[in-house]
Amino acid sequence: MRYSTFGKSGYQVSSLGFGAMNLPSVPLEQAREALNYALDHGINYIDTAAAYRNSEEIIGECISHRRSEYFLATKTGARDYETAKAEIERSLVRMRTDHVDLLQIHYVNNVTEYQKAMAPEGAYKAALEAQREGKVRFIGISGHRPDLLVKWISKGQFSQILFHLNLAQPFALDELIPKATEMDLMKVAMKPLSGGFIQPVDLAIRYPYSQDVHVTISGMVSIKEVQENIAAQEREVGDAERKEMEQLALELGQHNCRRCNYCSCPLEIAIPDVMISSKFRDKFGLLPKGNGFFERQKDKLLGCAEHDPCKVNPLCEPKCPYELPMQSVIQRAASFY
């Protein structure tokens, strides 16, 4: 396991972080085994959020007795002071700890949400208050819009930034990561498998590992998955391999979707998942989880071409800040059936 100094925190953080979002989907004992195996084998960054069902409670139940062994990060999706304050207090109780190392203002994807969170009575006030009380050590922000995140971190109010970085979403490399490095922020990459679409796992994990980030969070739910993720980082990435992966990312990122979720579909098609996986699906196929997603979306995808309100002017495309041709990608996905 590689360790590096985690921004201004001074903490020696593992290059692989344990993403706990999916732990509620497995039996408690399996979650317990995975978490403790991860700690036993050098992972010392645990990521969760108030919104991840009972993930925080699982962490409290399974590893709170080892609290000194890991850097604990959670998130609040609240935008107002009172709700954020309540979420922070509840997170501490759930995880059986008197403090979290990192609290992130979660899933901030547009200017209005940012303004609400940073207003005088916004969530950021609750985070600062908790920091003064010793309940939060550092404050960060997470989001899906690298272009906006660059502007927001430039104001100097955050110590950490959480962003997508995978072979199908390399967009943080352009401005966000260089700016975060310049400011000595804690840089955490998420979704290396893009929610279960990208394969092989080894290649997917090694791509963000090859870039200028401190931690790559990977969602894991079993000892086997922890072993696979650790194995992917057992050797450093050489120049030739790095260049090959970067070239591949340029190709696979041509869909240009940032998963900001501005788009919405009257048929409830998960447009970002279809967009992001489109190039990868053509080249490598999908992991079982990705195939399962498309099977579940099959009827909706097939209905896109016949949905009357969208036949002339698709309702989703005007909402996209990047003016992406979503309808044509959706209908091409439907052609698989």
N, C-alpha and C positions, 0 to 999 in steps of 0.2 A: 504494500500500500504506500502510495506517495503522500507526503504531508507537506503543507506549505503554511506560511504565516497568513492568517485570515484577515487581510486588510488591516485596519487600525486596531482590531481587537487584540492582536498579539497571540491569538490562539493558534495552535498547530492543528490544522484541520485536515481530515482525510479527504483524498481526492474523490472518493465515492461516498455519497450520502444515502441514507435509508429514507425513501419516500413511503410514508405510512398511510397514504390516502386510501389504499385498497384493503387494508387489514380488516375492516369490518366485514368484508365479503368471505372471510375464511374462519374456521373454528378458532376459538381463543387459544387453545394449546398450540396450534400451528403458528399463530401469530407470535406467541411467546417464544417458541423455538427459533423462529426466524430472527426476531429482534435480538435475542441473546447470542445467537450464533454470529450475527453481524458485529456486535460489540466484542465478542471473543476474538474475532478475526480482524480487528483494527478499524472498523467503521466507527467514527465518533461524531457524526452529524446526523441528527434525527429531525425529519421535517414532517409537520402535520398542519392542521388548521382547524379552527372552531367549526367550520362547515363540513368537515369530512366525517359525517355521521358520528359514531362513537370512537373514532380513531384516537382521540386524546385520552379517553378513558382506558383504552387498551394499553397505551403507553404507560399510563399510571399504574395499571395492574401488573404489567409484565416487567418493567425495567426501572421503576421509580427507586428501587433499592440500590440501583447502580447509577444514580443521578450524577455523580461526580465524573463519570466516564464519558459523557457525551455533551456536545453542544446542542441545545434544544431550541428549535425554531418552530413557532406557530404563527397563525395569521388571524386577523379580524377582517371580515368582509363588511363590517358596519361602516357607515359614513358619518354618523353623528356621535357626539361625545358620550351621551348616556348609554347608548347601545354598545358602543365599543368598550366602555368602562366595564359594563356587565359581562361582556364576552371575555375580556382579559381575566377578570376575577374567576369566572367559571372555568376557564382554561387551566388556571393554577390548581383549582380544586380537582378537576378531572385528572390532571397529570401528577397530582400528589407532590407538588413542588412549591417552594416559596418564590421562585422566579423562573422566567424563561430567558435564555440568552439572546434571543432575537424575536421581536414582534414585527410582523410585516403588515402594512396596509395592503390588503389583498385585492387582486383582480381589478386594478384601476386601468381602464381602457379608453376613457374619453375625458375631455377637459371638464365637463360638468361634474363627473364623479370625483375627479381630482380636487376641484374647487370645493366641493362639499366636505371632503375628508380633511382639507387643509384650512377650512373656515375657522373662525374664532371658537365656535362650539362644535367643531368637527372631531373625527376619530383621532386625528393627529394630536389633539390636545389631551385626549385620554391616554395615548401612548406616552407622551411626555410626562404626564402626571405619574404614570406607573413607573417610568424610568427614574424619576426623582425619588420615588418610594422604594426603589430597589427591587421592584417586581419584574422589571424589564431592563436588560443590559443595553441592548442596541435596537434601533428602529430602522426598518427597511421598507421597501415597496416592491410589489410584484405586478406584472402586467404583460399584455400581449402586443403592445404597440412600441417597438424599439425607438421609433422616431419621436414619440411623445415622452418616453422614459428618459431619453437623453436630456430633454429640456427640464424635466422635473428633478432629476438628480443633480443637475447643474446648480440648483438653488442652494445646495449644501445642507439640506435638512435630513438626509438619510445616510446611514452608514453601510447599507447593503442594498443590492439589487438582484431580483430573481426574474429570469427571462427564459424563453424557449431557445434551445440550441440543439439542433439535430440535423441529420443529413438532408432532411426535407425542409428545414427552416433555419438557414444559416444567417438570417438577416441581422442578428445582433452583432455580427462581426464588423459591419460597416462603420458604425459610429458609437454604438452603445458600449461595447466592451472597451474600446480605446478610451472613451471618456471615463468609464468607471475605473480603469487602470490609472489614468492620470490623477483621479481624485482619491486613489487608494481605498476604494470601496471593497467590501466583501462581494465577490462575484459568484453567483450560484446559477448554474444552468439546470433547466428542468426538461422533462419530456424527451429524453434521448431516443426512446422508441416511438415517440409521437403517439402515446396512448396505446401502444400495442400493434402498430402497423409496420414498423421498420424491422427488417431482418437483413442478415443474421444479427443476433444480439451482440456478438463480439464486435462486429463492424460498427454497429450503432453506438455502443458504449465508448469505443475508442475515438470516435470523431470528436465529441466535446472534450474528451480527455486530452486530445492533441492541441486544444486551443487554450487561450489565456484566461482560464477560469480557475477558481479555487476548488469548487465542489460541483460534481454532477449528481443531481438527485435522480435516482432510479426507483420506481415503484416496485417493491418486492413483497412477496407474501409467503415465501417458503425458503427453507434452507437451500434447496436446489437453485432457486433464483439468485439468492445471495452468492452462492458459489460461482454461478455463471458470470455474474457482474464483477466479482472480485477477479476472476480469471482473466477477464477482458483487460484489466489494468495491471497485470503482472509484469509486463514489459513496457518500456517507454516507446513512444512513437518516433520513428526516424524521419528524416527530411523527405525521403522518397515516398514513404507511406502517407505522410501528412499532405504532401502535394496531390497525391492520387485521391485522397478523401476530399480535399478541398475542391478539386475539379468535379468530382462526383456530386458534391453538394451544390455546386453551381448549376449542374444539369437538373438535379432533382428539385431544386428550389424555384424552378421556372414557373411553377403555378402561382407564386407570389402571394399566397394567402398567409396572413399573420395570425389567424385564429382570433381576431379581435371581436368576432361575433356581432358586428354591426348588422350583418345580414340576418334576415329572418324569412322563413319559408312558410306559406300558408298550409303546405302539406307536412310541415315539421321535418323536412329533410335536414339532416345534420350537415349543412353545406361545408363548413371548414374541414370536417373529417374527409369528405369526398374530395375536396380540392387538394388538400395536403397529401393525401395518399395516391393521387392520380398518377403522378410521374413515377413514384416508387412502385406502384402496382404494375405498371407497364414493364419495368425493368427487372424487378426481383420477385414479384408476387408479394403475398402478405403473410404475416404470422396468423395463426389460428384465430386470435382475437380480432384481427382485422377482417378476416373472411366472415366471421360471425357477425360483425357489424354490418357488412354489406348484405348478408342474408336477411337480417332484421329490417334493413332499409329497402329491401327489394321492391315491395309494393309501392312505396312512396316514390322511389326512383322512376318506376315505370309510369307512375301517374303524372310526372312532371310535364311531359310533352303534351298531354291532353287537358291540362288544367287551364280552363278558358281565360281567367283573368291574366294569365301570364303568356298567352300565345303571341300577342303582338309585342308587348313590352313587359318583360319579366319583372316581378315586383322586387326581387332580391337585389338586382344589379345596381339600381340607383343608390342603394344604401351603402355600397362598398366604397371606402375611402381610396381604394386602389384601382377602382374601375375594372374589376376583373370579369371575364366572360363566364360567369358561374353557370348560367343555364346550359351552355354547350358542354361544359365539363360534366354536369349532372346527367345530361342526356346521353353522353358517351358512356358513362358508368352504367346507365340503364341498358345500353346495347349489349352488355355482357350477358344479359338474360334473354 
